[in-house]
Each structure stands twice: as structure tokens, then as C-alpha cells.
Amino acid sequence: MRLRTKLTLFNAISKLVIVILFVLLVPVLIKNISSNYVDSKLIKQKNKLLQIVKNRGIEAYIENGESYGSYLPLKDEYISLDEVAPDYFSDTIKLGKRLFSEGDTLEYRILSHTFKVKNKNYLLEIGKSVDTLDETSTPLQNIAFQVLLGMIMLTILADQFYSNYVLKPLRLIIRTKLVGQKFPNFNSYRKVRTTTTDFEYLDISIHKMIETIADKFHKEREFISNASHELMTPISILQSKIENMFEEEDINDELKVRLLEMQKILNRLKSITKTLLLISQIENEQFLKEDKVSVSELLHDVYDEISIRLQEKNISYDISIPNNWNMVNINKFLLFNLFFNLINNAIKYNHEGGNIRVTGTAVQDNFIISIVDDGIGIDADAIPYIFNRFKKFRQSLQQDSFGLGLPIVKSIAEFHNIDIEVVSEKGAGSTFKLIFPATLIVVN
């Protein structure tokens, strides 16, 4: 999962947790806020009434010892004032119920307060219906929830924008320094502009690492190329000297046998050197890609070259490629070597009377050429390593195998941007799929 996606997912989950907590807590918070607001209002009403009593006297509410009571028409609020016992005291705000003459019982938030006037003790009660509190709390909860949703949406957008802004240098580093590079060809270094010191350090570290890898890789290529060139001369000289020794009249048969063995070794060494030199030239892109050739024609050329080996092992060879497929912008010599090595391997690891099939199919924008054999197959754990140089496996029974055939195939394929897929089952054969992009094959 990408870092930006992880950050976005984390922000979304954190906001969701906040919403859940808010939904759970907001009714209690709103109810407390409403209660505190009502309590404050009740206290203000109490102070106002006490001020009236102080200015105008208790007679403004109570005459001839009668109680005072006042209710709103819907009984949402009420005020009562009664004379109580001298030792009675109350100064509270709490919930309570009141029974009316109509038989209705309503619950109120009631302020109770006792005070003395002219040595008489009075009880003041101011109540506000709980139903009105709920009517106030519900709209407040809705408003609070809408505001919360709006704020969360704004914070998600802000997080997304800021994450994109902060991670932009990292995306540039990945795209230009890693994903955008075709190993081992690297573009010139461009410093990624960023104010994040961690990304600056990462950019510089990756650049130094790439420089080191490129330097080592180029030195390895140069060494292989130079060594291959240098080895060809002494090998050729030794071969010439051995050939001259064969022409001498006094050479005995035992020496001739040894000379033949030496010549075989030199031939094998020469073959290895030529192969390494070819790989080096391919990787250094010393070949042009300007040829155009029919796929079926090229495969028939390969068959002509290798038909003797097919006949020796009595292996059938079937080609099923559309005649109108033509490869363009390729190097014919290299593509010939690619198919030759794959088909040669199919023969080498096949059994007497086996079969090799070369088929072509078009899949979306790609063209797939498959080379299928029913030979000994490849171990599943060996498949990831078959393209490594000088890697030999137990099924390699040929004495002249040095593990360079498939590395050549891989180098040629990468040079032409051809993908290779390998499917194999031990004892049932192997399939090598060459996936050509549409730029390499045209249909006439």
C-alpha cells in the first residue's frame, strides 16, 4: 500500500473515531450545556424577583398571607412564592415533578430558594419544564453534528492537500531516481526541491548509492569486454600452434590424443569468451535496431540451423505463427540468437522422440511467442535463477554447458524491451513465453 494511501486511510479512520465519540458524547454534553444555561437563567430570574421584593416589598406578590403562583399558558414555566416555617431552608436547583389540578404531572428543572422578609420566611420556586430542555437540546445536537461533519470534511481535504504537498518530493525521488530509471543507464543527477530534511537526505543517499552501483557495473562491463578481447589473442595463438604440431611427422599417437583434448578445451574457452563478449556488446548497446523480418521466416532460419540436432534425437518441431507477423525495429542477428538458444535448450533437455512447439498469440496490445517442450522440466526453486550467468543446475547434463545460453537470451530480450515468462513442471516440460510489445511486431 502506498504511503499516501496509508496516511489518507489513517486520517479517515481517526476522523471516524472522532465522529463516533462525538455521537456518543454530544447528547450528554448538550444536555449539560442546556441544564447550565437553564440554571443560569433561573438564577437571573430569582435575583430579579428578589430585587423587586427589596424595592417594592413582599406585598408586590403576597397579600393577606396568600400564596403567589404564576404559570405560562402551556405550563412551560412557573413561579411560586409561599410563606414557610421559620426554620425551613432551601437553596437548590434540581429536577422535580409537579401535579396540577387537571391531573397532569410535569417534570421541571426547579430552583428553590428561601429568604426572610420582616422576620417571615418565604420559599421561592422557579421551574422550567424538562420538555422544553429536550426541545432545545435536539436542535443543538443537530447543529453541532452538522458543524462537526463540515469540519471533518474540511480537515480531510486539508490533510489530503497537505499530504500531497509534503509527499510530492518523495514521489519525485521514487519516479526519477528509482522507477524511472532503466538499470544500469542513469540520467544526470537532479536535486529534488524539498523543505523536508529527511527527503533531502534520502535523495542524496539514493544518488550516491546509484552512482556507486553504476560505477561498479560499468567497471564490470569494461573488465568483461577487455578480458574477452585480450583472451581471444592467446587462444588463437595456442590453437595455431597445436594445428602446426599436428603437421609434424614424428608426433606419436598418444601425443595426438592429448593435443586433441587441448584443442577441445581451447574451443570451449573460445566459445565462452565469444559469448561473454557478445553479452558485453549487447549490454553496452553496441547493436543497431533497424531490421525488419518476418517472424515465421526467422524461425524457419533457426530450424535450418538446428535441424540436424532435431533429427539426431528424433524430435518433432512445429511452428504455428501467423505469416503476416513481422518484427520491426529489431536486430535480426540478436533475435536469431535469442530463438536459437531457446530452441537449442529445448532440444538439449528433451528426450528421444520428444516434441517442440513454437506458437504465436495476440493478447491485447502484446504479441506472445511461446516455445514449448515436453522435456525434463525445471525445478520450481531453480526458475528464478535460470538467467544468472554461469548458473548450472542438476538437469544440465551436457558437458559443453556453461550456463550462458539463457543469460544471452535475457540480455537480448532486455535490449529489445521483450518480457520473458517461464512456466515449467519437473518431468513434464517447459514453456518460455516471449512477450513482444506492439512496437516490435506489426501485422500486415
PAZAVEX-36288 format. One record per atom (N, C-alpha, C): x, y, z; residue in one letter. Coordinates in steps of 0.02 Angstrom, whole numbers, plus 50000, padded with zeros to 5 digits. Layout:
<sites>
XYZa...
</sites>
This chain:
<sites>
500424994150000m500005000050000m500445006250000m500265011149958r500675017149953r500625021350016r501165025250029l501195029250090l500635034350093l500495037550035r499955042550035r499285039250052r499175033250026t498545029750041t498495028050114t499065025950143k499065024350214k498905030450256k499215036150239l499085042250276l498355044350270l498085043950209t497385045850198t496925041150237t497075034750235l496675029850272l496705031150347l497305032650372f497365034150443f496965040350462f497005045550422n496625051650436n495885050350435n495655046350386a494935044850381a494705040850442a495105035850462i494915031750520i494905035950584i495415040250591s495435044550651s494835049150654s494645051850596k494045056250594k493415052250610k493385046050586l492805041850601l492755040350675l493325039150706v493325038050779v493075044250815v493295050050792i493065056350823i492315057150816i492045055550756v491325056050745v490945051450792v491195045150798i490845040350842i490845042750914i491435045150937l491465047751006l491015053851014l490995057950963f490575063950967f489835062050971f489635057250928v488935055050929v488745052150997v489225048651028l489085045751093l489065050951149l489495055951143l489575060751198l489145067051190l488975068851128v488645075251118v487965075751153v487545070451157p486915071251194p487035073251267p487535069951298v487675071651368v487945078751374v488395080651328l488685087351330l488155092651319l487725091551268i487205096451253i486715096951311i486555091151340k486085091251397k486385095151456k487035094151469n487355097951522n487385105351506n487525106851443i487545113951423i486855117151431i486335113451409s485645116051416s485465116951489s485645112051530s485495112451602s485845118451633s486485119351616n486855125051643n486545131651620n486335131751557y486025137951531y485375139351568y484965134151577v484325135051612v484445137051685v484945133751717d485105135651786d485295142951791d485705145151743s485915152151743s485315156751734s484855154751690k484255158851679k483815158951741k483745153251775l483345152951837l483645157451890l484305157451896i484635161651947i484515169051931i484545170851867k484415177851848k483705179851866k483225175151852q482525176651870q482435177351945q482785173051983k482755173552056k483015180252080k483595182252055n483895188652076n483435194552058n483115193951999k482675199351978k482065199852025k481785193952043l481205194052088l481395196652157l481975194452183l482195196852249l482315204352249l482555207052193q482655214252188q481995217952189q481485214952156i480815218052158i480545218152228i480625212252264v480395211852333v480745216952377v481395217952364k481775222752404k481535229852391k481385231352328n481185238152311n480455239552328n480025234652315r479305235952322r478985232252380r479365227752412g479095224152468g478775217652447g478675213152496i478385206652482i477665207252460i477345213052477e476645213952459e476535214252383e477085215152347a477005215252274a476805208352247a476905203052288y476735196252267y476245192852315y476325194052381i475895190652429i475495195852467i474825194952467e474375199352504e473945195052550e473885197352610n473465194052660n473665186752671n474325185252666g474575178552681g474435173352628g474155175452570e474005170652518e474645169052477e474665163052449s475235161052409s475195164252340s475785164852310y475815167652243y476035162252194y475685161852138g475875156952087g475735159652017g476185158551973s476105160951905s476355155651856s475945153651807y476125148551757y476025151451687y476465149551644l476365151151573l475785146851547l475465149051493p474865145451469p474995137951456p475565136151429l475725129151414l476095125851471l476145129351527k476465126751587k477195125051576k477515128651529d478225127551517d478645130351575d478395135751606e478745138751662e478235140551716e478485140951776y478045143351831y478475146651884y478155151151923i478465154351981i477975153852039i478215151752097s477785151452157s478155154552216s477765157752259l478055160952318l477595159452376l477855156152429d477445154152487d477815155752552d477405156952603e477705157752670e477805150852699e478405149552728v478565143052757v478785143852829v478905138152861a479105138252931a479755142052939a479855145452997p480455149553008p481115145653003p481105139153020d481725135353019d481835131552953d481415132652905y481485129152841y481995132852798y482455128952766f482965132052723f483055127952659f483125131452605s483245128052541s483595132952494s484075130352459d484415134352406d484715129352355d484265126452316t484465121152269t484165122252199t484475118752150i484185118252083i484215110852064i483625107852055k483595100752041k482955099152004k482915092951981l482325090651946l481785088851997l481165090351978g480605088652020g479965088251980g479455085152008k478805084451974k478285088552011k477805090951971r477265094951998r476605092251971r476105091552017l475445089051999l474965094951994l474605095151939f474135100651927f473415098251939f472975103151946s472275101651961s471955097551905s472195098251845e471915094451789e472135087151791e472575085451839g472815078551845g473465077351808g473725082451776d474355081651739d474945082151788d475435078051775t476055078251813t476615079851764t476965085451777l477505087551734l478155087851773l478705086651737e479375086851769e479695093551752e479995096651802y480305103251794y481015103151820y481375108051794r482015109851825r481855115551872r481915114251938i481625118751989i482185121952030i482155128652034l482585132352080l482185133652143l482435131652202s482105132752267s482565137152309s482275142552336h482675147252375h482245150452429h482505150152491t482155153252547t482475159852565t482055164652584f482315171152605f481825174052657f482065178752696k481665181652751k481505188952736k480895190552751v480665197452745v480235198952806v480435204052844k480065206052905k479955200052950k480495196452964n480505190853010n480065185052988n479875185152925k479485179552899k479905175952845k479825169352844n480225165252799n479795163452738n480085164652679y479725163352617y480125158552572y479765154452535l480065149652488l479895151752416l480405153052378l480315154852308l480485148752265l480045147052218e480165141752170e480075144352099e480575143152059i480535144851988i480695138451948i480225136251906g480315129951870g480265130851795g480655126851760k480625126651687k480535119451665k480045118251621s479865111451601s480465107851568s480545101551588v481075097451558v480945096351484v480315096051464d480155095151392d480445100751350d480435106751377t480735112451339t481485111651334t481795108551386l482515107251383l482675102551326l482285097151320d482385092351266d482275095551198d481765099951195e481635103351131e482225107751110e482575110351160t483165114551145t483765110151128t483825104551165s484425100351157s484455097051087s483885094751061t483885091250997t484125095650940t483865101850932p484135106150879p484875107650888p485075108550951l485785109850964l486215103950944l485975097850958q486345091950938q486405091450862q485865092850827n485875092650754n486365097750726n486335103850753i486795109150730i487515107150744i487635104550804a488315102650823a488575096950777a488125092150762f488325086650719f488475089050648f488075093650622q488195096350555q488855100250553q488965104150605v489595107950608v490185103050611v490115097750650l490655092850655l490805089550588l490275087550553l490365084450487l490725089250439l490505095550441g490825100550398g491565101450414g491715101650479m492415102450500m492825096350480m492525090450487i492895084350469i493045084150395i492545086050354m492655086250282m493215091150264m493205096950297l493725101950284l494415099250306l494435095850363t495085093250386t495335087650341t494865083350315i495065078050270i495365081050206i495025086150179l495285089450119l495955092750133l496005095950192a496635099250210a497195094050219a497025088350251d497525083050260d497745080250193d497265079250147q497425076650081q497885081450044q497705087850046f498105092850011f498805093250041f498835093250107y499495093950140y499915087650129y499585081650131s499955075450119s500245075350049s499835077550000n500085077849931n500675082649926n500615088249960y501145093249958y501785090649990y501715087650049v502305085350086v502625079350051v502215074850023l502485068749993l502685069549920l502545075349891k502725076449821k503475075249808k503935077849850p504645076349839p504805068949841p504475065249886l504595058049890l504375054549827l503795056549799r503565053649736r504055055149680r504325061249679l504815063049628l505455058849634l505665057749697i506265053649708i506155046649682i505575043749698i505425036849676i505375036549600i505025041449570r504905041249498r505535042649458r505935047549479t506515049649439t507145045949458t507205043649520k507825040449541k507785032749541k507185030149546l507125022849551l506695019949495l506045021349496v505595018249447v505735020749377v505915027049370g506015029949304g506675028149272g507085024349306q507755022649279q507765015649252q508105014749197k508225008049169k508935005949186k508985001449233f509644999249256f510024996049199f510664997549189p511085001949230p511175008949200p510715011049156n510785017649124n510445022849167n510815027649193f510545032649238f510625039649208f510125043749218n510165050649195n510605054649242n510765060749220s511155065149263s510755066949326s511115068349379y510795069549444y510435076249444y509815076049467r509425082149478r509175082149550r509375087249585k509175087749655k508425089149660k508085085349701v507365086249712v507265091949761v506875096849742r506755102649785r506255100849840r506455101549901t506025099949957t506275103750019t505815105150063t505985108350127t506025103250184t505905096950167t505935091650217t506645088650218t506985089450273t507685087250276t507755079750267t507255075850291d507295068550282d507305066750209d506885070150169f506865068750097f507505071050063f507795076550086e508435078850058e508975073550070e508995070950131y509485065850147y509365059550106y508725057650098l508555051750058l508765052649986l508635058549958d508805059949889d509555059449877d509945062449922i510675062249915i510935055149924i510655051549973s510885044649986s510755040149927s510155040649898i509985036549840i510435038249781i510575044749772h511005046749717h511715043749726h511985044149786k512645041449798k512655033849788k512115030549810m512075023349801m512055021549727m511645025249689i511585023949617i512255025249582i512595030549602e513245032049572e513735026249585e513735023749646t514185018149663t514015011949622t513365010349618i513155004449580i513335005249506i513195011149478a513335012349407a514085011749394a514485014549439d515215014249430d515455007049431d515225003249480k515434996249485k515204992249424k514584993649402f514304989949346f514694991449282f514854997849271h515224999649211h515934996649212h516224996549272k516894993449277k516854985949263k516324982749286e516244975649272e516164974449197e515754978549165r515664977949092r516324979049056r516674984249077e517314985749044e517814980049053e517824977149113f518274971649126f518104965549082f517454963849079i517244958149038i517414959248965i517274965248941s517424966748870s518164966348856s518574969648900n519294969648889n519594962648897n519364959048948a519624952248959a519454947748901a518844948448874s518634944248817s519074945648757s519194952148744h519624953948687h520334951248697h520594952148758e521284950148771e521374942548768e520854938848789l520914931648789l520894928648719l520564932048673m520494929348605m521174928348572m521634932948583t522294932648550t522694926548573t522814925548639p523204919548659p522844913048641p522174913048642i521814906848624i521944905148550i521904910348508s522034909248436s522744906948424s523214909848461i523924907848453i524024900648473i523724898648530l523784891748553l523474886848503l522904888748475q522584884448426q523034883648363q523334889148342s523784888748283s524374884248297s524664884848357k525244880648374k525064873348377k524474871848404i524264864748407i524154862048337i523844866148294e523744863948225e524414862748189e524894866948204n525564865948174n525904859548199n525774858148264m526074852048292m525784845748259m525154846048239f524844840248205f525194838848138f525484844048108e525794843248043e526494840148047e526774839748107e527434836748115e527394829148105e527894826448072e527874819348053e528044814648111e528464816848157d528704812448210d528254812448272d527654815248269i527204815448327i526864808748335i526864805948395n526564799448407n525814800048422n525484794348423d524754794248431d524534796748500d524924794948551e524734797148620e524734804748625e525244807748594l525274815048596l524714818148555l524534814748499k523974817448460k523324817548500k523204812348540v522604812048582v522594817848632v523174819048662r523214824548711r523114831248677r523404831948617l523314838248580l522584839348561l522234833948543l521514834548527l521124836848589l521294834048647e520954836148709e521094843548723e521714845648713m521884852648723m521504857148674m521434854748612q521074858748562q520334859448580q520044854048607k519344854348629k519264859448686k519724859248732i519694864048788i519754871148763i520214872248716l520294878948688l519664881248651l519354876548615n518734878248580n518184880248628n518134876548683r517634878248734r517794884948766r518434886248780l518634892648809l518494898348759l518604897048695k518474902148644k517724903648640k517324898348646s516594899148644s516354903348703s516624901948762i516434905948822i516634913248812i517234914348787t517484921248778t517044925048728t516864921748673k516434924948623k515744926648653k515494922048693t514844923148724t514854929048772t515374929348814l515444934948861l515514941548823l515894941448769l515984947448729l515324949648697l514924944748674l514274946348646l513814949448698l513794946548758i513384949348812i513594956448828i514254957548832s514514964248846s514304969148792s514334967148729q514144971648675q513404973148676q513004968148693i512274969248698i512124974148754i512414973048813e512274977348870e512534984448859e513054985248820n513314991948804n512964994948743n512444991448719e512024993848664e512444995648602e512874990948584q513304992048526q512984989148462q512354987148466f512004984548408f511454989448387f511324989848323l510784994048296l510134989948295l509584993548301k508934990248297k508544993348238k508744991448178e508454994348118e508184989048070e508184982748090d507984977348044d507234976148046d506994973247992k506304970947987k506314963947957k505974959247990v505984952347966v505334948947985v505124944247944s504534940147958s504694935448015s504224934848062v504344930348120v504404923148096v503954920948054s503984913948031s504614912647990s504824917547952e505444916747913e506044915947958e506074920048011l506644919548058l506644912848093l506054910348112l506014903948146l506204898148100l506034898848036h506244893647989h507004893747978h507304899747981d508034900147978d508354896648037d508054897548095v508314894048154v508244886548145v507684884448117y507584877248105y508114874448058y508264878148006d508774875847958d509444875047993d509594879348041e510234879148076e510274873348125e509694871448151i509694866748207i509364860048189i509174859248127s508794853348106s509184846848118s509844847048110i510244840948119i510164838348191i510174842848238r510104840748309r509414837948322r508904840848289l508224838248296l508184831148269l508504829948212q508484823348182q508874818248224q509424820348255e509824815848296e509414813048355e508974817248384k508574814948441k507854813348421k507724813448354n507064811748329n506514816148362n506654822648368i506184827348399i505804830948345i505144831148351s504724834748303s504724842148319s504644846248268y504694853548275y504114856748237y503654859748274d503054862648244d503054870148254d502904873848201i502854881148204i502144883248187i501834887048233s501164889548221s501154897048233s501434900648185i501484907948189i501134911048128i500704916048138p500384919248080p500904921848031p500784920647968n501264922647916n501314930247908n500804933847932n500804941147924n501114944847983n501434941148029w501784944448084w502494946248061w502664952648071n503334955048053n503634958948112n504254957348127m504604961048180m504954967148149m504874972848183v505184979048159v505604982148214v506064986448194n506504989948242n506864984948288n507124979648257i507474974548296i508154973348263i508574969548297n509204967348269n509124959948251n509124958448188k508984951648165k509484946648192k510124948548193f510644944048218f510504942048291f510324947048332l510204945648403l509564941548412l509024943248376l508404939448383l508504932248360l508914931248308f509064924448286f509404920648343f509884923848377n510234920648433n509764919148490n509294923648502l508804922648556l508404916248543l508094915748484f507704909748469f508144903548464f508734904248437f509184898548431f509344895648499f509514899948547n509694897548614n509104894248649n508504897148642l507924894248675l507744887448644l507744887048578i507574880748545i508134875548556i508754877848557n509314873348571n509254870348641n509054874548690n508944871948758n508374866948759n507834868448721a507264863948719a507474857148691a507934857048643i508194850748617i508644847348668i509084851348699k509584848648745k509254845048804k508704847848830y508394844948890y507764841048872y507694839148808n507124835048788n507354827748783n506874823248776h507044816248771h506954813848699h507194807848685e507134804948618e506394804548597e506264806848536g505584806648510g505124811948540g505414817148571g505014822448601g504724827248550g504464832748575n504124837548532n504274844648555n504374849048506i504474856248520i503964860048478i503594864448510r503084868448476r503224875848486r503184879648432v503264886848434v502604889948411v502264893448455t501604896248440t501594903748450t501144907048416g501064914248423g500344916248435g500224920448485t499554922948500t499594930348514t499064933848494a499004941048508a498544942048568a498794945448619v498404946748680v498414954248692v497834957448683q497764964648691q498294968348649q498734972148680d499234975948642d499894972248637d499914965948656n500534962148655n500484956148608n501064953848587f501114947748546f501544942848584f501274936848595i501634931848635i501854926048590i502504924748591i502794918948556i503034914048609i502744908048608s502884903048659s503294897348629s503804895248665i504214889448645i504094884048698i503754878748677v503524873548723v503874866948707v504124863648760d504414857048751d504124852348803d504194845848791d503954840848840d504544837048869d505074840848886g505684837848911g505684836748986g506274837249016i506354835449087i506104840849134i505994846949108g505734852249151g506254855349196g506034860249236i506474863949281i506174863849351i506594862849401d506364863249470d506074870049485d505524870249523a505194876549538a505654881449574a506074878849619d506514883249657d507104885749615d507214882849555a507764884949512a507554890249461a506904890749447i506664895349395i506894902549405i506874905349466p507094912349474p507824913549457p508234908249452y508954909149443y509204906749375y508764904549331i509004901549268i509334906549222i509204913049232f509514918049188f510164920849217f510374918249275n511004920449304n511594917449266n512114921249258r512704918849221r513074913449260r513304908549223f513704902949250f513324898849302f512654899549301k512244895549348k512044889149314k512294883449341k512124877049311k511704873149362k511244869049335f510804865249377f510894857749364f510584853849404r510684846649400r510454843749333r509934846949303q509704844249240q510174845849182q510694850049195s511174851649142s511674845949135s511524841349089l511934835449080l512444836149025l512414841648988q512874842448932q513554844948957q514074842148932q514744844148954q514934851048929q514624853248873d514814859748844d514354865348869d513984864148923s513544869248950s513904873249004s513894879848997f514234884049046f513754889249077f513104888149067g512614892549097g512594899449066g512754900049001l512754906648969l512204907448916l511874901948898g511354902248846g510774906748867g510484905448925l509914909348948l510104916548967l510704917848996p510904924849006p510934928748941p511154925548887i511154929048822i510434930648802i509984925748811v509274926848795v509004932748835v509164932948899k508914938348942k509184945148920k509824945448903s510134951748881s509824954248816s509714949648768i509414951548704i508694953848715i508324950248758a507634952148772a507594959048803a508014960448853e508004967048885e508214972548836e508674970948791f508894975748741f508324977748694f507854973048683h507284974448639h506634975848679h506674976448745n506084977548787n505574971848781n505834965848778i505404959848775i505394956648844i504794955148869d504724951848934d504734944248924d504994940748974i505034933348970i504674930449031i504234925649018e503914921949072e504084914449063e504234911149118v504424904049116v503934900049157v503644894949127v503204890249162v503484883249150v503604879649204s503904873049197s503664868349252s503634862149235e503454856949283e503964851249276e504234849349332k504754844249331k504494837849299k504844835549247g504654829449213g504114830249160g503824836349153a503274837349105a503444842449052a504014845749057g504214850549006g504194857749029g504394862248984s504444869349000s504134873548944s503914879648964t503644884448916t503984891148928t504304893748876f504594900448879f504164905048837f503874910048870k503444914848835k503814921348824k503864923448762l504174929848744l503614934748730l503554939948770i503014944748764i503284950948728i503094951648665f503324957148623f502824962948628f503064969048640p502604974748637p502384976148566p501844979848558a501554981148492a502034985148448a502534988548479t503004992448439t503494988048402t503554981648420l504044977248389l503744972648336l503084971548338i502774967148289i502194970648256i502194970548191v501644973448152v501314967748112v500664968548102v500284963548065v500104966447997v500334963347944n500194965847876n499574962447848n
</sites>
